[in-house]
Amino acid sequence: MARFAVSTKAFTKVLLVCMLVFSANVDASITCAEVTTLLTPCISYAIFGGTVPQACCEGVKAVHAGSTTVEDHRATCSCIMDGISRIPGINYDLVGTLPETCGTTCTYKITPTTDCSK
């Protein structure tokens, strides 16, 4: 019985450690680096138009799925605005069509004057 009790304690400790490790990785927030990587395939479309690359739509959908809270939306918006401001020749009208074209939605519209704090 004592051996069983020790095994149960050891198992419980391992289980708790696993729960802590995995729960720390369940955060649904998306980083700016991830947003940048996911949306990079959209740059050529945002400048030249044409056909939206499948990788772009996959990125747009992944960014949408990774932004679940108001703070996530604000951070994602700020990241996009910062990145897009560094790319010459961006056509904001084309950028604005991406969510619908890719079959998703966006809680904000990217324009040169978008205020991500609202």
Secondary structure, DSSP 8 states (H G I E B T S, - for coil): -HHHHHHHHHHHHHHHHHHHHHHHT------HHHHHHHHGGGHHHHHH-SS--HHHHHHHHHHHHH--SHHHHHHHHHHHHHHHTTSTT--HHHHHHHHHHTT---SS---TT--TT-
